[in-house]
Amino acid sequence: MSLLEMTDVSVGFATEDGLVRAVKGMSLSLAHAEILALCGESGCGKTVTAMSIPRLLPAETTRLSGSITLDGRDLTALSEAEMRDVRGKDVSVVFQEPMTSLNPSFTVGFQIGEVLRRHEDLSRAAARARAVDLLKLVGIPDPASRIKEYPHQLSGGMRQRVMIAIAVACSPRVLIADEPTTALDVTIQAGVLNIFRDLRDRLGTAIILITHDLGVVADIADRAIVMYAGRAVEAAPVEELYARPRHPYTVGLLNALPTAATAAGRRRLAEIPGMVPPPFTDPDACAFAPRCPRAEADCTAARPPLESHGASHLAACLHPVAAVRTGATP
Amino acid sequence: MGWFILRRAGAAIIVLFLGSALVFFGIRALPGDPATVLAGQEASQEAIEAIRHDYGLDRPLPVQYVDYLGRTLQGDLGRSTQDKLPVADIIIERLPITIELSLLAIAVAIAIGVLTGIVAAVRRGRFADYMATGFGLVGLSVPHFWLGLLAILLFSVTLRWLPASGYVPFTQDPVGNLERMLLPALVLGTGFAAVLMRQTRSAMLGALSADYVRTARSKGLAERRVVGLHALRNSLTTVVTVLGLQVGVLISGAVVTEQIFVIPGFGKLTVDAVATRNYPVIQAVVLVTVVAYVLVNLCVDILYAVLNPRVRLSGVAGD
């Protein structure tokens, strides 16, 4: 049985102009120690999908349906107080913005110790000692003195490591990492990804990695779900996805990756023409059809369901790409 | 931290020095001659000259200023022209009353303003927010003298809960003192509370939508801790800034409030001194006000450093 099971989850936000449907009927499962990537363009619903798990979406305006179970326990049925016991302990989050996600008024040690004392009933001194260990774990040199520093004294990469230290402090079952490397220098990105891999290997943490960077996905993820306009359009193990992408959108994303050929100027970087559909509309059709080079009349007649296209490979396309993709693999 | 305070204190001394010069020359730039006032209407030119000489007013202004500065530094603020008492003694007698009133008013303002500001931000767009914002608008718009009169009418005349006016020293009768100070403090603190409420609300709204608040929630912290520690801590800088800026308003408010409630404080001293053209007292009163302003803002600067680690560091580095 999988660790985390998300079934037919839809998330909408009540606005003055009506309900904005950010996620529509998403289902996913996450196994123990698995790294699952959620990819897609900005606004495709990947962050909303992930944040609905620890219920970190604005409670007043969020309309959520479907079920989310962790170890068989339905998280959507929990009270707010029960959910607080889950947050930071069973499910924790590394946010996108390391520069602003730490509180500028408190020391790094306090902010790491806080989550430990919240969930593990530790003394101040014990929490401090654990915080030092955690900083060591995420590769911060001289942790004993760093612990007394404030976020503004640390670089972006350091802050992201501190965020990761906070997130893994209580050895969570599921770690959600929202674009954890986007704001970082390329040289630091690799280090942060290594920390995630290391955590998975040592603690068995399952990780949901939200990213639009397919290079990162190839580097670290076991499986990937490609989202478009609030729905999963393709899901497959990473190697399978890169070798045999079936959905034209996935192909478009992969072609938009810079390669040696594009860098040398021999091939122009491909872009996907057109725009993401506005969130208010939800026609009974393939949302990608207006931008799709393979679209035919039936694509706009009904929404294509997610169907099996080989072992554990799902795609929602009536005219999937058949050929093995040519060109450089990342 | 020590360096930071020293640097701020040094800056404060410079401001005080400039302030004293402004007071001194400002008063002398005003139309009218203190000597003619002192000598009375029927005085001869010789008598006026004699008084002028007595007070050193016939000497060049810079010389007078240095003399004034020297005496002020020694605590000699001159003598009141009304009762010939040393001005320093009068101020020492009156100032604590106003300080008590101001502190009580600040306490009232913080208790009401910060609390309602937090509630308004947390319950944004709901009933409590509209109530608080409405209260803020009224509190800002209603003048002290009118609010004071209304308060006396309600609490003293109709309900007979509190005395309408007067003053008893705290050391003599603590309960009586607080009974008489409560209404003036409420009146003086209301406008202040309204300002604090608005600033706290907007600062809290900013803080509550900050990424670090989301991080705090993701740790599983209770909402009370998220709001009261993580968001509030970062909003306090704004609150402290407003506190510092509003001290001037508070002092002028104290002048009016003390007049209404007949409290023999610093504000009433100011009004009386102006009414009787008591130049040494006016001079001292303005100077003390400047000192108070500078001291409060020095405290605000130090509080900044306590609240905001980034300020502290730039102070140490000597930016």
Interface residues (C-beta under 8 A of the other chain):
Chain A: P54 L56 R84 D85 V86 R87 G88 K89 S92 V93 F95 E97 T100 S101 L102 N103 P104 S105 F106 E114 V115 R118 H119 Y150 H152 Q153 M163 I166 A167
Chain B: A210 D211 Y212 R214 T215 A216 R217 S218 K219 G220 L221 A222 H230 R233 N234 L307 N308 P309 R310 L313
